[in-house]
Amino acid sequence: MDEPVFHIQHRETLGHLLGEAAEIEHGLMCCYLYAAFSIGTPTRGRVSEARAAVLSRWREQIVDVAREEMVHLVNVSNVASAVGVAPHLQRPNFPVSPGYHPAGVVVSLAPFSRATLDHFVFLERPEGVSLPDGEGFASPRRYRRGMAPGRLTPSAEDYATVGHLYRGIRAGLDQLAEQMGEAVLFCGNPALQLGAPPVTLPGTSSVLDLEGAHRAIDVIVAQGEGADDAGHESHYCRFVRMRDELAVMQAEDPSFDPAAQVARNPVMRRPPVPEGLVWIDAEPAASVLDVGNAMYMLMLRALEVLFSPVAATPGLRGPLYSLAVASMSALTPIGELLTSLPASASHPGILAGLSFATSRTLAVQPDPRGAVQSLVELSRSIARGLEQHVLPLAADARPVSERIGTIGDRLAALATTLSASHAPAPVVVPVAASTPAVDVAVDVDRARGKHLEIRFDTKRCIHSRHCVLGAPRVFLANVQGPWLHPDEASVEALVGIAHTCPSGAITYERQDGGPPEPVPEVNVMRLRENGPYAVHADVRLAGRGILRRATLCRCGASQNKPFCDGSHNAASFRASGEPATIDTAPLAERGGALEITPLPDGPLEIGGPVEICAGTGRTIARVESARLCRCGGSANKPFCDGTHARIGFRAGG
C-alpha cells in the first residue's frame, strides 16, 4: 500500500510532526520498559535455572531497546531545537485514546507475552512488510487522519509505520530548507541541545544543519526498522528473534507464560471508564506506584530543564543529567517490585505494574533558582517515599535512592548560589588549599621519619616505579622487613615523588609544619593507552574519602575495583589513550570537588568539573558530569554506552 504523503509547508507543521514523533518514541520506551519489568527478576524460584537465564537475557535485550528509544527521543528533541521548536517531552497517559495516533499505532502498557512481542514487531516493522498486529492490540475501529494542502493550522497526519513518519519529516526538512534556506530553517541555539558530554548515549548528536538532521533521523530509522548498515540488531529483528524463541519454548511447554498475571494497562487513579484498565488500589502496591510515578516525573522534569536555557547556568548541567539518569535507573527496581505485588481486590490474582503517569505540565520555571528548587523539593519528597514504601520491600533500591539524595543535596547547594535577581551567579565550590586528603584505606604501610611520614597503599600501586627509581634508598624493592626509610632523602624530594605517583598509592604527612599536598587548580583525568583512568583532582571517591590522585580501572578486570591493579595487561585490554577531541565549551570553574561514584554493575559517574585528557595532554572533553565506561566494552570509550548491561558486568558500587 502506498504511504500517504505528508504536507509540511511551514515550520508550524514540522514542529507538530516532530512533537508526535517525540511522543511515539517516549511512549514506546515506556511500553518496552513495562514489558521488561513484567518479566521481573527470574531468580524468584518460579522457573528453572535454564529458563531464568533466557528470561534475564530477554529482559536485558528489551531494556537495551528502551535505552535506544531514549536516544531517539533525544535526537528528535535536538532536531526540534535546531529548527526553533521547543523539545516536547509531554505525552498522553496510557492507554492512548484512539485517534491520537493513526489507527495502526496502538500504544498501551502490556506485560511480556507472545501477543505483546507480535505487537512490538508490528510497530517496528520496515516499510513494505505486511504483518498483523498482536492479538488484542488492533484498534477497534478504522479511521483516517490527514491534512489538506495549504492549511495553516497543523493537523494530524496518517503514517503506516514509524519509519514512514520519519521519512515524511526528513522530506519536509528538505523541502523547507530549499524553500527558506538552511540558515533560516536551522535558527535554534545549539547550546540547548543534548548531543555532547555529559549526554554520551551512542547515536545522539547535535544538529546544526540539514546534514546533521538527516544523520539524527537516519539513526532512528536504522535502529528501529533496520537498514542496510544496521544488520540484525534493529529493534524489529531483535523482537522477531525473541518472539520466535518464545514460540519454540511454548511449543515445548504451552503453560510457559512468565508474566501472565501482571496487569495490562494499570492506572493510578480511579478511572471514570474502568473497562480494560486495572486500578491499582491495594496496599502496598498503591503507595509504591505513587513513588514510582513521582520518580518518572522527576526524570522528565530534569530532562525538560536540561533542554531549556536554565541549563546554561554554570555548574547546573552536570547534576541535572546525573539526576535524570539516576531517576531512570531507579525505575527498574520499583517497576519490578510492583510486578510482585497484588494490584487490587477487584482483580484477584492480578499483579501491579508501573503506569508512567504524567503531570499536566512539564513547563520549566524560567528563573534558575525556581527551576532548581522545584527539583530539590521533589527529590527530597521521593527520598522520603522510597524510605517509607519501597526500601522495606526492595533493599536493592537503596544505592540508587542514596544517589538521588546525593544529587538532590548538590542541587540544593547550587540553588543557594543562584542570584535572586534572576541572573545566574558563577558557582564556586570553596576548598581551602590546606585541606588534606583523607583516604579511608586501612591496609597501608607507614614509616615515620624525622620530618615526614610516608604512607604506601600496596593495593593501589600500579608499579609506575617513580618511587624506586627516583628515591632508591627510601623505597627498597624486593627486601624482607622494613622497606620504607623516609630519612634517606630530603623532604622536598619525597614530596615530589609522592606528587608524581599516578595511583595515589604514596601519600605523606608533614612533621615539620610544612603544607599538605595542595588541591589541584584544574581537575584532570588522563586516559592511559590500553590502561586505566589516571585522575589528579580534588576527588571525593564514594567509600574512599578525599583523594588527590588515583588510577581507576576501565578494563573491567581489576580485582581491586574501582582501582586499577594491572589486570588490563593480562586481559590484553585495548582502548586508545588518544581518542578524538570532542567540541566542548570551556568550564566555568576548572577546580573544586570532583565526585566519583562507581555505580553498581555499571559505569563511573562523575560529578564536578574535569578535563578529560589524552595521555599526551591533549584535552578530549571538558565536562561537569559524565558516565565513564568501566566494563571495558563500550564502543564509545571513554564514555559509557550501556554495554555493561548487555555483557552482564558485575562490580560493586
N, C-alpha and C positions, 0 to 999 in steps of 0.2 A: 504494500500500500504506500502511495506517495505521502511523504511527510508534508503537512501544511507549511506554508511559507509565512515567516514572521514579517511583520511590518514595523520596522524600527526606523522611524523617520525623524526622531528628535531625541534629545538627551533624556527627556522625561520617561519615554517608553523604555529606553535602555536601562535606566535606573529601576523601573518597575520589574523588568525581567531579571535583572541581577538580584533584586530582592527576593523574587520567587526562587531563583537558583540557590540563594543562601538558605532559604527555608527548607528546600529539599535536602541539601547537604546536612543541615542541622537536624532535621527530622530523621533522616536515615541513620545518622550517627547514634541518636538515641535508640532507635529501633534495634540496631545491631548490638549496642551495649545491653539492652534489655534481654535479648536472646542469649548473650554470653552470660549475664548474671543468672539467668534461669537454669543454666547448666550447673551453676554453683560450684562448690568445692567437691570434686568427685571422691574425695577421701572420707566421705561421711559414712562409709561402710555399706552403702546401698548397692554398689556394683562390684564386680570382680576387679582385681588389680589391672588386668589387661584392658578392660573397658574403661576404667578410671584414667588410664594413660591416654586412651583415644579421646575421651571427653575433655581432658586437660588440653590436649593438642587443638581440638576444635575451638575450645574457649579462647585460647591464645590467638588462634587464627582470626576469629571474629573480632576480638579486641583490636588486633592489628588493622583490620579493615576499618573499624570505627576510628582508629587513630588517623588513618589516611583521609577519612571523611572530614576530620578536623583540618587537615591540610587543605582540602578542597574549600572548606568554609573560609579559611584564611585567604586563599587565593582569590576567591570571589570577592571578599571584602577588600582586598588590595586593588583589584580591578575597579571596583566601585569607587574607592577613594581616589584612584588615579583619574577618573573621569568626573570628579567633583560631586560624587554622590555619597552620602553618609553610609558607612557599612551597616548592615542590617542583621542583628542577632535575635530579634524578636521572632516568635513563631506561634501558631495556634496550639492550644493544648490538644493532647491525644484523647480519642482518635479524631483525626482531622475530618471535618464535615465534608460531605460530597459537594462538589462544585468549587471548592477552594483550590484543588489541583485538578488536572484532567481526569476523566473517568477511569483511565487506565493506571493512575498513580494513587494507590491507596496507602496511606501512611498511618499505621496503628501499632500498638505495642502487643507483641505476641511472644510466647515462650518458644524455645528451641523445639522444632519438630520437623517432620518431612514437609508438611504444608508450608511452614514458615520458610524453610530453605527454598522451596519452589517459588515462593513469593519474592525472596531476595534475588533469585536467579532471574525472575521475570523483570524486576525493577532494573537490574544491571545489564540486561541483555543488549547485545550490539545491534546496530542498525541492520535490518534485513532478516533478523532471526525471529521467527514466529513461534511463540510459546503460550500456553495457557497460564493464567495466574494460579497461585496456590489455592487449594481448597479453602473456602471460607473468606477469601480476601477480595474477590472480584466485586466491583461496585454493583449495588443492587439495581441501578438503572444507568442507561447510557445517556450521555448529554454531550453537547459540543460547546466549546468556548472559542472566541475569536474576536479580532479587532478589525474593523473595516479600514482600508487605506485612507489616509488623510485625516483621521481623527486626532484631536489634540489631547484628549484625556486618555491616559493609558487604561487598557483593559486586559483581562486575562487572555492568554493565547493557549492554544492546544499544542501539545507535543506528544509524540508516540513514546519516546524514550528520553531518559536523562541526557544521553548523548545528543539527541535531536535538539533539546533545549540549548545546549552549549554551542552546537553548530549554528543555531539561529542567532545567538548572542555574538558569536565570532563574526558572522556575516554582517550583523548590524554595526559592529565596531568598524569593520572595513568600510561600510557604506558612509557612516558618519565621519570617519577620518578623511575620506575622499571629499565629502561634501563641505566640511568646515575647516579641514586641515588638522594634522596631528597636534600641533601646538595648542590649538584652541580646544580640541576634544580632551586632551590629557592635561587638564588645568589644575589637578589636585596637588596637594602638598605631599611629597614623598615621605616626609618625616612622620606622617600619620599612618604609615603602613607598617605591617609586621612581616618583614622579609629578611632580616639580618639578625645577628645575635642581639638580645638573648633568645629570640624565636628562631630555633635552629632545626625545625622539623624538615626532613628532606622533601623537596618539592615546592616548598614555599619560597617565594622570591618577590622582590619589589617590582612594581610595574611602573615604568616611566614613559612608555610609548606603545605603539601598536605591536611591535615585535614582542615586547615584554608581556602584553596582554595575551597574544597568541600563545606564548610559552606557558603562561599560567593556566590557560584553558586546556591546552593540549595535555598537560599533566593530569588534569581532572579526568578527561575522556579516556586517556590511556590507562590510568589506574582503575577506572570503573568498568567500562565495557571492553577494554583491551584495544591494542593497536599493534601494528607490525613489530614495534620495538618493545612491546610490553610482555610478549610471550605468554606464558601460562600463569603469571602472577596477578592478572587482573582480578578485580572483585568477582566478576562474572565467572571466571574459570575456577577460582577458589571455592565459590559456593557450589558450583557444579560438582567438583570433586568431593566436597563434603556431603552433598546430598546423595551422590552415588554410593559413597562409602556407608552412609547410614542405611540406605536401601538394602545393601548386602547384609548388614548386621540384623536388620529387622526381618529379612527373609529367613535367617537362621533362627531368630527368636522374635516372633511377632509381638511379644509383650514388652519388648525393649523400647521405652519411651521416657528418656531421662528427665524431662521437665513437664510431664503430663499434668501435674497437679498445680502448676504455677498459673496465676491469674492471667487472663487476657484482658487488656485494656483496664488496668487498675486506675482508680481515681481517688483523690484525697478528700474531696468534698462531696457531700450528699448530692447525687445527680438528679436534676429535675426529670430526666427521662432515663430510667435505670437500665433499660433493655440493652444487653450487650456489654455492660460495664460491671466492674466489681468495685464496690465502695469499700475501702479499707478502713474499717471502724473498730476492729478488735485490737485490744492492747496485748503485747507491747508494739504490735506492728504499726498502729496508727501514729504513735509518737516517733518511732524510728523513721517512718516515711516522712514525717514533718521535718526531721533533721536532715534527711537525705535531699529533699526538695530545696531546703534552705541552702544546703551545700552547693547544689546545682546552680541556684541563683547567684551565690557568691562567685562562682566561676564565671558566669555570664557577665556579672557586673564588673568584675576585674577586667575581662576582655573588652567590655564596652569602654571602660576608661582608657585602656591601652590604645584603642583606636581613636581616641579623642585628643585635642590639644592639651588636655590636662597632663597627659603622659610626658610632655616635654619638660615638666618640672624637674630640675636637677635631682638625681637620686631616686626618682619615683618609678621609672620604667622597670628596673630590675625586680624590686619586690612585688610589683603588680603582676609581672609574668610568673614569678615564683608562686604567688597566691593562686593564680588561675590554674597552674599545673598541679599544685598540691590539692586544690579543691577537686579537680577531675580525678586525681588518684584516689581521693577519699571516697568517691562514689562506688568503687569496686567492693570494698568490704561492707559498705552499707547496703548496696544493691544485692549482694549475695546473702547477707543476713536476712533481708526481707523475704527471700525465697525459701526460708526455713521456718517462717512464722505464719500461723493461721491468719487468713485475711479478714474473715467476718463470720459471725454466727449465721448470717443469712446465706452463706455459701460454704456449707460444711465440706471439709476435705480440701478446700482450695487454699493455696499459699499466696502470700502477698508479693508485691513487686514494686520497684521504684517507678513513679508515674511521671517524673520530669515535669512537674507543674511549673508554669511560668507566671511572672507578675504582669500586671497591666502595662507597665512601662519599664524600660531599661535606660531611660534618658539620663545623661550624665550631668550632674551639677557642674556648671562651667567654672566655678571657683575651686581651685585645687584643694583648699582646706576642707570645704564641704564634701567634695567627692571622696577624699581620703578618710575623713571622719566617718562617713557612712559605711565604708568598707570595714573600718576598725570596729565599729559597733556591731555590724553583722557578724564579723569573725568571732568576736567575744561571745555573742549570743549562741552561735553554733558550738563554740567550745563548751559552754555550759550544757547544751543539749546533748553533745557527744558524751560528756561525763555522766550525765544522768540517765540517758536512754540507750546509748549504743555500746559504750565500753563494758558495762556489766555483762553484755551478751556476746561481744566480739572483741576480745583483748587485742587481736591483731590490728585493730584500727587505732591503737594508741600512738604508734610512731607518727602516723600522718596527722593525727589530732594534735600532737605536740608541735609538729612542723607548722601547722596553720596558726597555732598560738604564737610561735616564734615570729612568723612573718607579720602577724597582726600587731605584735609589740613593736616590730621595726617600723611598720607604717604609722603607728601611734607616735613614735619618736619623731618621725618625719613631719607629722601633722603639726607638731609644736613649733617647727621651724618655718612654717609657711606664713607669709605675711597676711595679716587680717585685711590689708588693703587690696586684696585680690591679685597681688603680684607675687609670683613665686620668689622666695629668697634662696640663695645658694645654701646647699646642705653641707655642713662641715661636721664631721664626727671628731670631736676633740679627744686626742690621746696624748698624754704627756710623754715627752721624749724619753723620760727616765723610767717609764713603766716597764718593768722586767717581764720577760717571757716566763710563763708558768706552764711547764709540761707536767702533766699528772702521771707520767710513766713512773713505775716503781722499780723495774728491773734495770737499774742504771749503775754502772761503775763510777766511783767517785774517788778523787785523790786531792787532798788539801795541801797546798804549798804555803809558803810564807806570804805571798801576795795574791794568790788566786786559787780557787778550787775548780778543777776540771771535772766535768760530768760526761760520761760516754754511754749512750744508749745503743747497745750492740744490736738490738733488733731493728733499729732504723738505719744502720750503716749499710751503704751500698758499695763500699770499697772503692771510693774515688781516689783514695791514697794521698790526699793532700796532707794528712797528718803525718804519716810515717815517712813521707818524702820531705816534707817541709820542716819537721822537728823530730828527727830520728832518735834523739836522746831522750825526748819526752815520751814519745809513743813507741814502745818497744814491741815489735811484731814477733809472734811465734816464740814467746817465752813462758816459762812456768812462774807462777807467783805474780807479785806486783808488776804492772807494766806501764802505769801512768806515773810520770815523775815531773810535775809541773815546775819544780825549781831548776830544771835543766835548760830553761830558755827564759828569755825576758817576757814580762807581762805583755808588752806590745806584740811580740812575735806570736804568743799563744792566742791572743785576741784575734790577730789576723788569720791564724789557722782556723779558729772557730768560725769566723765570718766567711771563709771560703768553703766550709763543709756544706755541700748542697743538700744533704739529707737532714741536717739539723741534729745528727747523732751527737755532735760535740757542742756542748754549751758550757758556760762558765759563770762563776760568781766572784766578783772582785772582793778581795780582803783589804785592799789598800785605799778604799774610799773612792776608787775610780768609777766611772759610769758603767751601767749595764749595756748590753747590745742595743744600739739605737733602733728606733722604729723606722722602717724604710719610708722615704718620702714618696716613692712610687711603688705600688704593688705590682709585682711581675710574676708571671708564670711562664716558664720556658718548656718547650717540648723537646725532650731528648730523642734523638734518632733511634727508632726501634726500642724505645725505653720509656721511662716514666715522665710524669709532670714534675718539674723542679720549681718549687714555689719559694719566693723571697718576698714576704709581705707581713703585715700585722695580722696574722692568721688566728682565727677562732675556729679550731677544728673540733667538731662535735665529739664530746667524750674525751678529748685530749688537752683541753685547756688552750692557753695562748702560746703560739709558736712564732718564730721568726723565719724559719726555714724548714722545708720538708720535701721529700720526694715521694710522690703518691702514685700508686700502681695504676697503669692504664692498659695492661695486657690481660688482666683478669685472672692471672695465675698465682699471684703472690699468696704465700701462706701467712702473711702478716698484714693483711689489708686493714686500713686503707693505704698503708705504707708499702713502698717497693721493697722487695727482698732479693732482687736479681733474677727472679724466675723468668723474666722475659727472655733471657739468654737461652735457657734450656728449652723454653717453649718456642723458640725461633719466631718470636713476635716481630711483625713488620708493621711499622707505622712511621710515616715521614715526620722528621723534625722540621721540615721546610714546606708546609702546605701553603697554598696560595693566599695572598693577602685579601682580606675582606674589607670592603669600604665601610668603615665605621667612624662615627663622629668622635672628636676628642672628648675625653671625660671632663666633666665639670670639676670633679675632685679626683686626684690620682692616688691619694693615700687614704688612710683610715682603716677601720676594722674590715677584714675580709672574712666573712663566714663561709666555711666549707663543711657541708653536711653530706656524708655518704648515705644515700638513700638505700633502704633495704632492698637487696636484689636488683639494684638499679644504679644510676649514674652518680657522679659527684655534683651536688647542687651548690653553685657559687652565688653568694650574695654580697655585693660590695664592689667597688671599682677595682679593676685589674686589667693590665695589659698582657695579653697572651702573645708570646714572642716565639719566633723560631730559635733554634739552637745558636744561630749566628747573631741573634739580637734583633732581627727584623720584626717589627710589630705585625702580627697576623690579624688581631682583632682587639678592640677596646670594648669591654663590656661592664655592665653593672650587675648583671645576673646572667647565669648560663647553666646548662646541664651538660657536663663533660662525660664522655664515654669512659667507663672503667671495666667493661666486659671484654674489650679488645675487638669487638665485632662490628662496630659502627662503620657504615660506608661514608660517613660524613665527619670523620675524625678531624679535630678533637671533640666535636660535639656529639651528643647522644642522638641516635635516630630511632630508638626503641628496639634495637636488635636484642638487648638483654632479655626482653620478654620472650622473643621467638626462640632463643637458644637455651632458655632455662638457666640463665646466670644466677648464681647464688652467692650472696655476700651479705654480711650483717650491716647494720647501719652504723 
